[in-house]
Amino acid sequence: MVEFSTDRRTLIRGLGVLGVGSLLSSPASAQPQPPETTPNTRATYRAVVDSVVPRTPELESELGPEHVPGGLSVGLDEYLVTFINNLFSFGVPEAGDAGNMRLAEAVALVLDVGAAKLIAAGENDEPPSVDRVVELLEPTDLVELDRLTDDPESVLERSLFAALSREDRLRAIAGLDSIEFDTAEFPGPLTEVDAALIGQLVVGFTEVVYYSEWQGYEDITAPPSERAFAPDVDSWEQTEFPGIIDGAAALRGYWGAPNSSLGEGRVWDTAVTGGGPPKKLFADPGNFEDSDDYDTSDYEEPFSTDGTPAADGPLGDAVSSLNGDVTDNDVADGDLTDAEDVTDGGVTDPVDTAVDGVLGGLLGVGN
Amino acid sequence: MVKDSYDAVIVGAGGDGPVAAWKLGAAGLDVLVLEAGPFYGNEQWPNPSEDPGGELSDSVEDLSGELLDEQFTTRELEMAQKLLFGPADHERGLWFRKFPGSGAALQASGVGGTTLIYTGNHPRAYPAAIDEQDHWPDSFSYDDLLPYYRELEDVLGVSPAPVTAKEEMFFRGAEAAGYDLIDDANVTETGYRPQPNAIASPDEKLRHDNDYEGNFRHPDDPDAVDPVEGHTLAAAEIAGNPHPRGAPYEEKAKKTSAIGFVPRALDTGNVSIRPNAFVTDVLTDDSIGGDPEATGVEFRDTWNGSTETVAADTVVLAAGAIETPRLWLNSSLPRNEWVGKGMTLHFGDNVMGFFEESVLEDAVGKPTIDPQEGQNIAARFDYPGVGMLQTTGSGPGIAAILGFGASASGFTFSNDLSDAPWDTQGRLAGAELKRLLARYRQALPILVVTDDRPHKHNGITVTPGAEDEHGPIPQINYVPSEGDVQRRDELAEIATDILREAGADHVHRSDSPPTALHIHSTMAMGKVVDTGCEAYDVDRLFVADHSALANGLGGPNPTNTGQALAARTADKIVERYF
C-alpha cells in the first residue's frame, strides 16, 4: 500500500495553496495572486471526472459509438477546478469584495482524506496504485512536477484519491457523507461542517455541468455579452437532447371531463376511459371551481406531528456533519452551532491559527 | 438618486416585495424597493452582469423585453450561474450560506428574486393547513387570504396548465392508480390535477399534430414567422423563460413577480427600485419608550461597496426566508426567541420513471416523453396532511443533478433495495448514469414535496466570526422529524405507484438531502409578527415575504400565498400608519 499522510503539515501546505493566509494578512486593496493549480489537484479532478462520467467503450455495442466519450475527452476536469474556485464569492466586512473562495485544493484534500479513510477501514475493493495517478496526468503535468520538486514520486503518492479504482473513489466520496472521521485530522471546521457537501460538489456538479450546455462555450468565463456558444455538445448526443429551443409544437390540449369545470370548448381527444368518467383533452383550459364553501372538517393527520427528529436517514447525515454529534439539548434549544465537542486538531502556531481562522470564518463554527 | 426618506422602504424585490410595492404605490405612498441583485430587462442596466449601470429605475418605460431576450438565453448552466443568489458581477461567485450536511439553498437574486427561476406554479395553500393545523393564530384563517388569492390570480392570469406528453403520462398513471381529478381551487381532498400556473396559455397553433412551422416569436417581433402569444412550450421556466422572443416585457408568458407586478408597481408613479443594494442594518429609534420604532435602513452597493442610509416611516422586510431573519439578527433589534426558527422547506425528493419506447408509442403515439417540452411543471398530485407531487420536466443537466447527483443515501451500488418499491436509490455515476441518461427523453421525473412541520430546531442562525461583506452569514439548520420522514416516504411510494401504473419499467429514487427550494416560516405569524405581519417587538417594521407564513401551507408551492399575504400586509400598513 502506498504510504499516505494526512498530517497537519501536509494539510497546511495544501491550504497554503489556497492563498488565504496572504489574504488575511493583506487587507483592503490587495488582491491575492491566484495560485497555480498543482499537478496533484489536476490528478484529483481528473479522477473525479473519470469516475462520475467516464469514457465507456463498453456502451458502444449496447447504445452506439456516441456514448463512448466521457468528461475527460472534453476537458471537464479543468473546468471543474475553475468552477469550484469561482463558486462562492468571498468578501470580508472590513476589506470588501475580495474575489472568490479558492476551494479546489481544499476539496481535493478532503477527497484524499476520504480515500485514506476508505483504505484504513479496508473497504476498498482494489489496492491503490500510483500508476493510476500517472495515467490520469498529461506529460506536461509530469514535467511540471519535475520542476516543482526533487521527489516527484512521493508527491504523486499523495494523490491517494486518484490512486483508487473508479468505484473505490465513489466509495470514498460516499464515506464523506456519513462523516465517521476523527475530526482532529482536519484543519479546523472545514470538513467537520462540510465534508458531506464535497460529495454533492464533485458528483452533483460534475453531472450537471457535463449534461448541460457547458461544452458548447468557447469560454464560459467570458462576459455574458461576449460569450460565444455553438450547440456542439457530446452529452446532448448521448441524451438526444435536441438543444436550446424557442418553442415546441407539443400541445395535446387541456385535461378535463364532461362533468368538470376543467377543460372547455372542442374535444381534441379522449385520453382515458375506464372506472370514472372519461378524461378528455379539450381545446381550452376551463377553470378551477372557487367557492367559499370549502370544508376542512374531515381533516386528519395521517402521520405524527410532534417534532421528534428522525433517528436515521437524512438526520444522521445532517446532524453528524455538524459536529460529529449533537446532543438532545442542542436540538431542543434550536441552535446546532453551539455543541461543545468541536475538536480542532490542536491549533498552536500562528500559521495554523490563520488558516483555522479564515476557514472557520468562512465556513462555520470554531471562532 | 435615492432620496433621504420615503413613506415605505421595502427590503427585497423578490417574489413578494413587488406585490407590496405595487399595493403601497397604488395607495399613494412614496416607496423605495432595495434589491441585492441586478435588474434584468431594464434599460438603466444594459449589461447588468458586467457594469454597474444606472442607480435606480422609477419608470415603466425603462423595462425592455428586448434586453430580457438578450440576457435570458435559457441555457441551463449559464442561467443558473447568472440567477442563483449572488452579486450582479459575473466574475463573482454566489453569496455563501452554510447548510450543515449535504443540502443546498436554491434561491435567486435580482428583481423578481426566486420567481426568476420558479416554474410558474401558483396553487393556493391547502385550507386545512391554515385552519386545522395549529401553527397559525386563531384570529387568522384561510378566509383572510381568499380575496387576495382571487385578485392576484386574476392579475397574473393563473389558469390550468396545458398537457404535453409528460402530463398525459402522469395523468394516465394517476387515473390507473385510482385517484380522482380535482377541479377545486381550494383543495380538501386527495387527487390529481393540472397545475394552476401563472403562465399565459400557449397558442392553439402549437397543437402537436398541427405541423407548425413558425419561429415561436411574438407578433410584435418584425422577424416573426407565424407568430404566437403565450407560452411557447419550451420547458424553460427554470432557465428564466423570456418567451415568446420579441414580446414586450409585460407580455412574456411566465409571470415572474418582475413581469407580473413590477410594471404595475412602476406604473403607479410612486415606486422606485434600487438594485445592487444589499441591506445590512435596520435602523430604529427607541427614545420614545415602549417598543422601538423602525426608522430606516442601511444598505451597501454591491459594485462599489459604498454604504448609504435611507429613512422611512415604515420598513418592510421582503428579503426571503433566509435573509430576512439574517438581517434581523445582524441588526440591533430586540431578541425574539422565534426569529429565524421554525423553518419549513418542503423536505423534497425526486422519483424518476423510465419507459420503454413501445409503451410510450401505445400511450402517447410517439417513442418519447420529451421532458424538454411543455411547461416545466404542469401536473400535480395533492394530499392534504402529507404534501404533494409534481412532474418536473427540465433540460438534461438539471435532470441529472436532481435525479442522480445528490442523495442522502450514498451511491446506488451500496443500497440494498430488496424491500423497496423502486429499483434504484441514491447517487448514480459511471456507466450506469450514462445508461439512464441515454433514456432522458423517455424519463418522467416527479418532485416530492413534503408537508414538513415547523420545528423550533430548524431555521436560520448567524455566527459572529463567520462573516462576509454583509456581516455574519446565515446558517441553515434542518433536521426533519419522524413524521416528516414518514410523509416523504409515503409520497415517494405514491409517486412510484403512479409511475408503475403509467407503465414505467424502471423507477429511481434520489433520497435527496434536505434542499431549501421552498423556504418559509422563519419569521412566523403568531411568533414574530402579528396577524397584520407587523413585528411584535418593533413598531413600523413589517414582514412581507414567505418568512411570515406560519407553516409550509401543507405542501403547495408557496408563491401564490406569499404574494397574497404580502398584498394583505400592504393594506394593513396603509390602515395602521397612513
Interface residues (C-beta under 8 A of the other chain):
Chain A: S51 V52 V53 P54 T56 E58 L59 E62 L63 H67 G70 N86 L87 F88 S89 F90 G91 V92 P93 A95 G96 D97 G99 N100 M101 R166 E167 L170 R171 I173 A174 D177 S178 V193 D194 A196 L197 G199 Q200 V203 G204 F205 T206 E207 V208 V209 Y210 Y211 S212 E213 W214 Y217 I220 T221 P223 P224 S225 R227 F229 S235 W236 Q238 T239 E240 F241 P242 I244 I245 D246 G247 A248 A249 A250 L251 R252 G253 Y254 W255 G256 A257 S260 S261 L262 G263 W268 A271 V272 G274 G275 G276 K279 L281 A283 P285 G286 N287 F288 E289 D290 S291 D292 Y294 D295 T296 D298 Y299 E300 E301 P302 F303 S304 T305 D306 G307 T308 P309 A310 A311 G313 P314 L315 D317 A318 V319 S321 L322 V331 A332 D333 G334 D335 L336 T337 G360 G361 L362 L363 G364 V365 G366 N367
Chain B: N47 S49 E50 E70 Q71 T73 T74 R75 E76 L77 E78 A80 K82 G86 P87 H90 E91 R92 G93 L94 W95 F96 K98 F99 P100 G101 S102 G103 A104 P127 A128 D131 E132 Q133 Y142 D143 L146 R150 S159 P160 A161 P162 V163 T164 A165 E167 E168 F171 R172 E175 A176 G178 D180 L181 D183 D184 A185 N186 T188 R193 P194 P196 S201 P202 E204 K205 L206 R207 H208 N210 D211 Y212 N215 F216 R217 V228 T232 L233 A234 H243 P244 R245 T302 G305 K341 F347 V364 T368 D370 Q372 E373 G374 P384 G385 V386 G395 P396 G397 I398 A399 A400 I401 F404 G405 A406 A408 S409 G410 F411 F413 S414 R427 A429 G430 A431 L433 K434 R435 L437 A438 Y440 R441 R453 H455 K456 H457 N458 G459 T461 T463 P464 G465 A466 E467 D468 E469 H470 G471 Q475 N477 Y478 V479 P480 S481 E482 G483 D484 V485 Q486 R487 E490 D511 P513 P514
